[in-house]
């Protein structure tokens, strides 16, 4: 055996410390990274991960919408589109920042996101549906309202279920569950 590796005899004959643990010979360093971590993190449940990605993608979608509205603002103002493109640009920026912020808060395990994400999705759906109700002029756009309302209700219900089911409760608490304690 090499000089750096202890033999069985050297480990057995090593001195004992005051707490009863066997000390390895000098020069032998071994790190137990699991015991060095003060608070082992719990694994993120799949439903929370899917909700996290959904909220993040809603934020990216709205920031992309804001970018497109900003690039086409002069054309849209020339065409006298309703609602005002500047108003839609500002609201797209607001929704983008809200959803990206909620995704980051959910990634950091903030408990308030369990209630706020379904409410934000409901507010966003209400905003989108009200735009169609108020500003749509053709009948085809109004015919899609039922489908949009159904999809919005499904998104709100799914996000509420995904963040508030019993299997997710341990993820949002700061304590490690009893089944995962060392």
C-alpha positions as CSV (number, residue, x, y, z in Angstrom):
1,X,0.0,0.0,0.0
2,X,1.1,3.6,-0.7
3,X,2.3,5.9,2.0
4,X,-0.8,8.1,1.6
5,X,-3.3,5.3,2.2
6,X,-3.8,3.9,5.6
7,X,-3.5,0.2,6.1
8,X,-6.0,-1.7,8.2
9,X,-3.5,-2.0,11.0
10,X,-2.8,1.8,11.1
11,X,-6.5,2.6,11.2
12,X,-7.2,0.1,14.0
13,X,-4.2,1.3,16.1
14,X,-5.0,5.0,15.6
15,X,-5.6,7.0,18.7
16,X,-9.1,7.7,19.9
17,X,-10.3,11.2,20.4
18,X,-12.3,12.4,23.4
19,X,-15.7,11.7,21.8
20,X,-14.9,8.0,21.0
21,X,-14.2,8.4,17.3
22,X,-11.2,6.8,15.7
23,X,-8.8,9.4,14.2
24,X,-7.2,8.6,10.9
25,X,-3.4,8.9,10.6
26,X,-1.9,12.3,9.7
27,X,-2.0,13.1,6.0
28,X,-5.2,11.1,5.4
29,X,-7.9,13.6,4.6
30,X,-11.5,12.5,3.9
31,X,-14.4,14.8,3.5
32,X,-18.0,13.8,4.2
33,X,-19.7,16.4,2.1
34,X,-23.2,15.3,3.1
35,X,-22.5,16.0,6.8
36,X,-20.9,19.4,6.0
37,X,-24.1,20.7,4.4
38,X,-26.0,22.3,7.3
39,X,-29.5,21.9,5.7
40,X,-29.8,19.2,3.1
41,X,-32.2,20.4,0.5
42,X,-35.3,18.5,-0.3
43,X,-35.9,17.3,-3.8
44,X,-38.3,19.6,-5.8
45,X,-41.6,17.7,-6.5
46,X,-42.3,17.3,-10.2
47,X,-45.6,19.2,-10.0
48,X,-43.7,22.2,-8.6
49,X,-41.1,21.9,-11.3
50,X,-43.8,21.9,-14.0
51,X,-45.5,24.9,-12.5
52,X,-42.1,26.7,-12.2
53,X,-41.4,26.2,-15.9
54,X,-45.0,27.2,-16.8
55,X,-44.8,30.4,-14.8
56,X,-41.3,31.2,-16.2
57,X,-42.4,30.6,-19.8
58,X,-45.5,32.9,-19.2
59,X,-43.0,35.6,-18.2
60,X,-40.7,35.0,-21.2
61,X,-43.8,35.0,-23.5
62,X,-44.9,38.4,-22.1
63,X,-41.4,39.9,-22.3
64,X,-41.2,38.7,-25.9
65,X,-44.6,40.3,-26.6
66,X,-43.3,43.5,-25.1
67,X,-40.3,43.4,-27.4
68,X,-42.5,42.8,-30.5
69,X,-44.9,45.6,-29.5
70,X,-42.0,47.9,-28.9
71,X,-40.6,47.2,-32.4
72,X,-43.9,47.5,-34.1
73,X,-45.3,50.4,-32.1
74,X,-45.1,53.0,-34.9
75,X,-46.8,50.7,-37.3
76,X,-49.6,49.9,-34.9
77,X,-50.1,53.5,-34.0
78,X,-50.3,54.4,-37.7
79,X,-53.0,51.7,-38.2
80,X,-54.9,53.1,-35.1
81,X,-55.1,49.7,-33.5
82,X,-57.0,49.3,-30.3
83,X,-56.1,49.2,-27.4
84,X,-53.2,51.6,-27.6
85,X,-49.9,49.7,-28.4
86,X,-48.1,51.7,-25.6
87,X,-50.7,50.5,-23.1
88,X,-50.3,46.9,-24.2
89,X,-46.5,47.3,-24.2
90,X,-46.5,48.5,-20.6
91,X,-48.9,45.7,-19.5
92,X,-46.8,43.1,-21.3
93,X,-43.7,44.3,-19.4
94,X,-45.6,44.2,-16.1
95,X,-46.9,40.7,-16.7
96,X,-43.4,39.5,-17.8
97,X,-41.8,40.9,-14.7
98,X,-44.5,39.5,-12.4
99,X,-44.2,36.0,-13.8
100,X,-40.4,36.0,-13.9
101,X,-40.4,37.2,-10.3
102,X,-42.9,34.6,-9.2
103,X,-40.8,31.9,-10.9
104,X,-37.8,33.0,-9.0
105,X,-39.7,33.2,-5.7
106,X,-41.0,29.6,-6.4
107,X,-37.5,28.5,-7.1
108,X,-36.4,29.9,-3.7
109,X,-39.3,28.0,-2.0
110,X,-41.2,31.1,-0.8
111,X,-44.4,29.9,0.8
112,X,-46.5,32.9,-0.5
113,X,-46.1,31.6,-4.0
114,X,-48.5,28.8,-3.3
115,X,-51.4,31.2,-3.2
116,X,-50.1,34.0,-5.4
117,X,-49.3,32.0,-8.5
118,X,-52.9,30.8,-9.1
119,X,-54.1,34.3,-8.4
120,X,-51.6,35.8,-10.9
121,X,-52.6,33.3,-13.5
122,X,-56.3,34.1,-12.9
123,X,-55.6,37.9,-13.2
124,X,-53.6,37.4,-16.4
125,X,-56.4,35.2,-17.9
126,X,-59.0,37.8,-16.9
127,X,-56.9,40.5,-18.6
128,X,-56.6,38.5,-21.8
129,X,-60.2,37.6,-22.0
130,X,-61.3,41.2,-21.3
131,X,-59.1,42.3,-24.2
132,X,-61.0,40.0,-26.5
133,X,-64.4,41.0,-25.0
134,X,-63.8,44.7,-25.3
135,X,-61.8,45.0,-28.5
136,X,-62.6,42.1,-30.7
137,X,-64.7,43.1,-33.7
138,X,-65.1,39.9,-35.6
139,X,-67.4,37.0,-34.5
140,X,-64.6,34.4,-34.9
141,X,-62.6,36.0,-32.1
142,X,-65.6,36.0,-29.8
143,X,-66.3,32.4,-30.5
144,X,-63.0,31.4,-28.9
145,X,-64.0,32.9,-25.6
146,X,-65.4,29.7,-24.2
147,X,-62.3,27.8,-25.0
148,X,-60.1,30.5,-23.6
149,X,-62.1,30.6,-20.4
150,X,-61.9,26.8,-20.1
151,X,-58.2,26.8,-20.6
152,X,-57.7,29.6,-18.1
153,X,-59.8,27.8,-15.4
154,X,-57.8,24.7,-16.1
155,X,-54.5,26.5,-15.7
156,X,-55.6,28.1,-12.4
157,X,-56.9,24.8,-11.1
158,X,-53.8,22.9,-12.1
159,X,-51.5,25.4,-10.6
160,X,-53.4,25.5,-7.4
161,X,-53.5,21.7,-7.1
162,X,-49.8,21.4,-8.0
163,X,-48.7,23.9,-5.4
164,X,-51.0,22.9,-2.6
165,X,-51.2,19.1,-2.6
166,X,-50.0,17.3,0.5
167,X,-46.9,15.8,-1.2
168,X,-45.6,19.4,-1.7
169,X,-46.0,20.6,1.8
170,X,-42.6,19.4,2.9
171,X,-40.9,21.3,0.0
172,X,-42.1,24.7,1.2
173,X,-41.2,24.2,4.9
174,X,-37.7,25.0,6.1
175,X,-37.5,21.8,8.1
176,X,-36.3,18.5,6.7
177,X,-39.0,15.8,6.8
178,X,-38.5,13.1,9.4
179,X,-38.1,10.5,6.7
180,X,-35.0,12.3,5.3
181,X,-33.2,13.2,8.5
182,X,-29.8,11.5,8.9
